[in-house]
Amino acid sequence: MEDRKLLQYKVGGLLYMPAYQENIVEKIRRQEHAHLTSICFCLEDAIGDAAVADAERALRGNLRALKEARVEGGELPLLFVRVRTADHMEHFLDFVGEAGDVLTGYVLPKVNLGNVEAYMELMRTLNEGAAKRRYIMPVLESPSIADIKSRAAVLGELKSIFDEHEECVLNVRVGGNDFSNLYGVRRSIAHTIYTVGIVRDILVDILNIFARDYVVSGPVWNYFGDAAEGAWAQGLKKELELDRLNGFIGKTAIHPAQLPFIFDSLKAERADFEDAKMICGWQDEKAGVKKSWDGTRMNEVKTHAKWAKRVLTLAEIYGVKDDGAAVAAESRR
């Protein structure tokens, strides 16, 4: 069983798709999307109420096929199902049966104090005595979290509950669109979510409570296209830069065209990688501060240790950017 502490970073760009998605099994078998790290089959917002039963049947068939592909030695991304409610999750666990063995876990929408315990009880039952642990990725997007009067208390109580079940909480996710909808706002292709002050403040508070102990994934970017240098891509790259700067790791994706950008954003910069190795391998018992690898900043072993461990973990999974930093550093020596 893979260590949760490493697996939580492997979610990366979580590609959402309707649960009835056609041809997905063949696309995965052909490894059509090189940067596909994880998939969420959505049975909630992406499916009309009248189409849920049909979508469940289609999904069960796809999961059976993917389970067979894994037995045959095929490489699969991490697989998740987004359910509608705790009652729906209970129904789906029974409905999907052994086909659900191929799943990494479940995405839980609109998690709040009214439904979190029901979800956790289902996970306790699912994992009790199981050969393979399933995980949850709760989505924080409810009005009680948006409301500044209740936000701190709700987030604090949810954090305490997550901590009691930490072994099965893989990522904490956020609903940027749901928060925006509460206030009737929507960011344009020229603006990141951090420009929308009222939503930014909610996201920062979520990071404040959860990012010290959990991987928190960034909100979806609503734009996509064919041109890799188009305005949609430039906006996505800017938001990914700000995501990483603020403490988000990974991002929800709504189109395969977004995946290479998300994957690239998770790679370590060369200077960060070299400095992280220095900090994690610190052997100087006298000095607590040293000049960085490229000679442009200070490394402090005590205050940069957590950052350094994360950089090395991401480098192990996603690689290191070949950004010319080595040439520049050599020229300064």
C-alpha positions as CSV (number, residue, x, y, z in Angstrom):
1,M,0.0,0.0,0.0
2,E,1.5,3.4,-1.0
3,D,2.3,5.9,1.7
4,R,-0.4,8.5,2.0
5,K,2.2,11.2,2.6
6,L,3.5,10.6,-0.9
7,L,0.2,9.7,-2.6
8,Q,-1.3,13.0,-1.6
9,Y,1.1,14.8,-3.9
10,K,0.4,12.5,-6.8
11,V,-3.1,13.7,-7.4
12,G,-1.7,16.7,-9.2
13,G,-4.1,17.9,-11.9
14,L,-7.5,16.2,-11.1
15,L,-9.4,15.9,-14.4
16,Y,-13.1,16.2,-13.9
17,M,-15.4,14.4,-16.4
18,P,-19.1,13.3,-16.4
19,A,-19.4,9.8,-15.1
20,Y,-20.9,8.6,-18.4
21,Q,-17.8,9.7,-20.3
22,E,-17.4,7.5,-23.4
23,N,-14.1,6.1,-24.7
24,I,-12.3,7.0,-21.5
25,V,-11.1,3.4,-20.9
26,E,-9.5,3.3,-24.3
27,K,-7.9,6.7,-23.9
28,I,-6.4,5.6,-20.6
29,R,-5.2,2.3,-22.1
30,R,-3.5,4.2,-25.0
31,Q,-2.1,6.7,-22.5
32,E,-3.5,9.4,-24.7
33,H,-2.9,12.2,-22.2
34,A,0.7,12.1,-21.0
35,H,0.2,14.4,-18.1
36,L,-2.9,12.7,-16.7
37,T,-2.3,11.9,-13.0
38,S,-5.8,11.6,-11.7
39,I,-9.5,11.5,-12.8
40,C,-12.7,12.3,-11.0
41,F,-15.8,10.7,-12.5
42,C,-18.5,13.2,-11.5
43,L,-22.0,12.1,-10.5
44,E,-23.0,15.4,-9.1
45,D,-23.0,18.8,-10.9
46,A,-22.0,17.3,-14.3
47,I,-25.0,15.0,-14.3
48,G,-28.7,16.0,-14.6
49,D,-30.9,14.6,-11.9
50,A,-32.8,12.4,-14.3
51,A,-29.6,10.9,-15.8
52,V,-28.0,9.7,-12.5
53,A,-29.0,6.1,-12.8
54,D,-27.8,5.8,-16.4
55,A,-24.5,7.5,-15.5
56,E,-24.0,5.1,-12.6
57,R,-24.5,2.1,-14.9
58,A,-22.0,3.5,-17.4
59,L,-19.5,4.3,-14.7
60,R,-19.7,0.8,-13.2
61,G,-19.0,-0.7,-16.6
62,N,-16.0,1.6,-17.1
63,L,-14.6,0.8,-13.7
64,R,-14.9,-2.9,-14.4
65,A,-13.0,-2.4,-17.6
66,L,-10.3,-0.3,-15.9
67,K,-10.0,-3.0,-13.2
68,E,-9.3,-5.6,-15.9
69,A,-6.8,-3.2,-17.5
70,R,-4.9,-3.0,-14.2
71,V,-4.9,-6.8,-13.8
72,E,-3.3,-6.9,-17.3
73,G,-0.6,-4.6,-16.1
74,G,-1.8,-1.3,-17.5
75,E,-0.8,2.0,-15.9
76,L,-3.8,3.8,-14.5
77,P,-4.1,7.3,-13.1
78,L,-5.6,7.7,-9.6
79,L,-9.4,7.3,-9.9
80,F,-12.1,9.0,-7.9
81,V,-15.8,9.3,-8.0
82,R,-17.6,12.5,-7.0
83,V,-20.9,11.5,-5.2
84,R,-23.8,13.8,-4.5
85,T,-24.5,13.3,-0.8
86,A,-23.7,10.9,2.0
87,D,-26.9,9.0,1.2
88,H,-25.9,8.8,-2.4
89,M,-22.5,7.6,-1.5
90,E,-24.0,4.8,0.6
91,H,-26.1,3.7,-2.3
92,F,-23.2,3.9,-4.8
93,L,-20.9,1.8,-2.7
94,D,-23.5,-0.9,-2.7
95,F,-24.3,-0.4,-6.4
96,V,-20.7,-0.4,-7.7
97,G,-19.6,-3.5,-5.7
98,E,-16.2,-5.0,-6.5
99,A,-15.8,-2.7,-9.5
100,G,-15.1,0.0,-7.0
101,D,-11.9,-1.8,-6.0
102,V,-10.0,0.1,-8.7
103,L,-10.9,3.4,-7.2
104,T,-8.4,5.5,-5.1
105,G,-11.4,7.1,-3.4
106,Y,-14.2,9.6,-3.4
107,V,-14.6,13.3,-3.8
108,L,-17.2,14.7,-1.4
109,P,-19.0,17.9,-2.4
110,K,-20.1,20.7,-0.2
111,V,-18.7,19.2,3.0
112,N,-20.0,21.0,6.1
113,L,-20.8,20.3,9.7
114,G,-24.2,18.8,8.8
115,N,-22.9,16.0,6.6
116,V,-19.2,15.4,7.5
117,E,-19.8,12.8,10.2
118,A,-22.0,10.7,7.9
119,Y,-19.3,10.7,5.3
120,M,-16.7,9.7,7.8
121,E,-18.8,6.8,9.1
122,L,-19.1,5.5,5.5
123,M,-15.4,5.6,5.2
124,R,-14.8,3.8,8.5
125,T,-17.1,1.1,7.3
126,L,-15.5,0.9,3.8
127,N,-12.0,0.7,5.1
128,E,-12.6,-1.6,8.0
129,G,-10.8,-4.9,7.2
130,A,-10.2,-3.8,3.6
131,A,-7.0,-4.9,1.9
132,K,-6.7,-1.5,0.2
133,R,-7.4,1.8,1.9
134,R,-9.8,4.2,0.1
135,Y,-9.4,7.9,0.5
136,I,-11.6,10.9,0.5
137,M,-11.1,14.4,-0.9
138,P,-13.6,16.7,0.8
139,V,-14.5,19.9,-1.1
140,L,-15.0,23.0,0.9
141,E,-17.5,25.2,-0.9
142,S,-20.5,25.7,1.4
143,P,-22.2,29.0,2.4
144,S,-21.3,28.4,6.1
145,I,-17.6,28.6,5.0
146,A,-18.1,31.6,2.8
147,D,-20.0,33.6,5.5
148,I,-17.4,35.5,7.5
149,K,-19.5,35.3,10.6
150,S,-19.3,31.5,10.8
151,R,-16.2,30.7,8.7
152,A,-13.5,30.4,11.4
153,A,-15.6,28.2,13.6
154,V,-16.8,26.0,10.8
155,L,-13.3,25.5,9.4
156,G,-11.9,24.9,12.8
157,E,-14.5,22.2,13.6
158,L,-14.0,20.5,10.2
159,K,-10.2,20.5,10.7
160,S,-10.7,18.7,14.0
161,I,-12.9,16.1,12.4
162,F,-10.5,15.6,9.5
163,D,-7.6,15.2,12.0
164,E,-9.5,12.3,13.6
165,H,-9.6,10.6,10.3
166,E,-6.4,11.9,8.8
167,E,-5.3,8.5,7.5
168,C,-8.1,8.6,4.9
169,V,-8.1,12.4,3.9
170,L,-5.9,12.6,0.8
171,N,-6.5,16.2,-0.3
172,V,-8.6,19.1,0.8
173,R,-10.2,20.8,-2.2
174,V,-12.0,24.1,-2.7
175,G,-14.9,25.2,-4.8
176,G,-13.9,28.5,-6.4
177,N,-17.0,28.5,-8.7
178,D,-19.4,27.7,-5.8
179,F,-18.0,30.6,-3.7
180,S,-18.1,32.9,-6.7
181,N,-21.7,31.9,-7.4
182,L,-22.8,32.9,-3.9
183,Y,-21.9,36.5,-4.7
184,G,-22.8,36.5,-8.4
185,V,-19.3,37.0,-9.6
186,R,-17.0,35.3,-12.1
187,R,-13.4,35.9,-13.0
188,S,-12.7,36.7,-16.7
189,I,-9.9,35.2,-18.7
190,A,-7.8,38.2,-17.9
191,H,-8.1,37.8,-14.1
192,T,-7.1,35.2,-11.6
193,I,-9.2,34.1,-8.6
194,Y,-6.9,36.2,-6.4
195,T,-8.3,39.3,-8.1
196,V,-11.8,38.5,-6.8
197,G,-11.2,39.8,-3.3
198,I,-14.2,38.2,-1.6
199,V,-13.4,34.8,-2.9
200,R,-9.6,35.2,-2.4
201,D,-10.2,35.9,1.3
202,I,-12.2,32.7,1.7
203,L,-9.5,30.6,0.0
204,V,-6.7,32.2,2.1
205,D,-8.6,31.4,5.3
206,I,-9.0,27.7,4.1
207,L,-5.3,27.6,3.5
208,N,-4.6,29.1,6.9
209,I,-6.5,26.3,8.7
210,F,-5.6,23.3,6.5
211,A,-2.4,23.9,4.5
212,R,-0.1,23.2,7.5
213,D,-1.2,19.6,7.7
214,Y,-2.9,18.7,4.4
215,V,-2.3,19.1,0.7
216,V,-4.9,21.7,-0.4
217,S,-5.7,21.8,-4.1
218,G,-6.3,24.9,-6.1
219,P,-9.7,25.9,-7.7
220,V,-10.7,25.1,-11.2
221,W,-9.7,27.5,-14.1
222,N,-12.7,27.9,-16.3
223,Y,-11.0,28.5,-19.6
224,F,-9.3,26.2,-22.2
225,G,-8.6,26.0,-25.9
226,D,-6.3,24.6,-28.5
227,A,-3.7,27.3,-28.6
228,A,-1.0,26.6,-26.0
229,E,0.0,30.3,-26.0
230,G,-3.6,31.6,-26.0
231,A,-5.1,34.0,-23.4
232,W,-6.6,31.0,-21.6
233,A,-3.2,29.4,-21.1
234,Q,-1.5,32.6,-20.0
235,G,-4.2,33.1,-17.5
236,L,-3.9,29.5,-16.2
237,K,-0.2,29.8,-15.9
238,K,-0.5,33.0,-13.9
239,E,-3.1,31.5,-11.6
240,L,-1.0,28.4,-11.1
241,E,2.0,30.6,-10.2
242,L,-0.1,32.3,-7.5
243,D,-1.6,29.0,-6.4
244,R,1.8,27.7,-5.6
245,L,3.0,30.9,-4.0
246,N,0.0,30.9,-1.6
247,G,0.3,27.2,-0.7
248,F,-2.0,25.3,-3.1
249,I,-0.6,22.1,-4.5
250,G,-2.2,20.8,-7.7
251,K,-5.5,22.0,-9.3
252,T,-8.8,20.8,-10.5
253,A,-8.9,20.6,-14.3
254,I,-11.9,20.6,-16.6
255,H,-10.2,19.9,-19.9
256,P,-7.2,17.8,-20.9
257,A,-5.5,20.9,-22.5
258,Q,-5.0,22.2,-19.0
259,L,-3.1,19.2,-17.7
260,P,0.4,19.9,-19.1
261,F,0.4,23.4,-17.5
262,I,-0.7,22.0,-14.1
263,F,1.9,19.2,-14.4
264,D,4.7,21.7,-15.3
265,S,3.7,23.9,-12.4
266,L,4.4,21.1,-10.0
267,K,8.0,20.5,-11.2
268,A,10.7,22.0,-9.0
269,E,12.7,24.9,-10.2
270,R,16.4,24.0,-10.4
271,A,17.4,26.6,-7.8
272,D,14.7,25.4,-5.4
273,F,15.7,21.8,-6.0
274,E,19.4,22.4,-5.3
275,D,18.6,24.6,-2.2
276,A,16.2,22.0,-0.9
277,K,18.9,19.3,-1.1
278,M,21.3,21.6,0.8
279,I,18.7,22.2,3.5
280,C,17.6,18.6,3.9
281,G,21.2,17.4,3.9
282,W,22.4,20.1,6.3
283,Q,25.5,18.9,8.2
284,D,27.1,22.2,9.4
285,E,26.6,22.1,13.2
286,K,27.8,25.7,13.6
287,A,26.0,27.7,10.9
288,G,22.3,27.8,10.6
289,V,22.3,30.1,7.5
290,K,24.1,29.7,4.2
291,K,24.2,31.3,0.8
292,S,22.0,29.6,-1.8
293,W,23.2,27.3,-4.6
294,D,23.0,30.1,-7.1
295,G,24.3,32.8,-4.8
296,T,21.1,35.0,-4.9
297,R,19.3,34.3,-1.6
298,M,19.7,33.0,1.9
299,N,18.9,29.5,3.1
300,E,18.1,29.0,6.7
301,V,17.8,25.4,7.9
302,K,15.2,25.9,10.6
303,T,12.8,28.1,8.7
304,H,13.0,26.6,5.2
305,A,13.0,22.9,6.2
306,K,9.3,22.2,5.6
307,W,9.5,24.0,2.2
308,A,12.5,22.0,1.3
309,K,10.9,18.6,2.0
310,R,7.9,19.5,-0.1
311,V,10.2,20.7,-3.0
312,L,12.1,17.3,-2.9
313,T,8.8,15.4,-2.8
314,L,7.4,17.2,-5.8
315,A,10.7,16.8,-7.7
316,E,10.6,13.1,-7.1
317,I,7.2,12.8,-8.6
318,Y,7.1,15.5,-11.3
319,G,10.8,16.2,-12.0
320,V,13.0,19.3,-12.1
321,K,12.6,22.1,-14.6
322,D,15.5,22.6,-17.0
323,D,15.2,26.4,-16.9
324,G,18.7,27.5,-17.6
325,A,19.4,28.2,-13.9
326,A,22.4,25.9,-13.9
327,V,24.1,27.9,-16.7
328,A,23.3,31.2,-14.9
329,A,24.6,29.9,-11.6
330,E,27.9,28.7,-13.2
331,S,28.4,32.1,-14.8
332,R,28.3,33.8,-11.4
333,R,30.9,31.5,-9.9
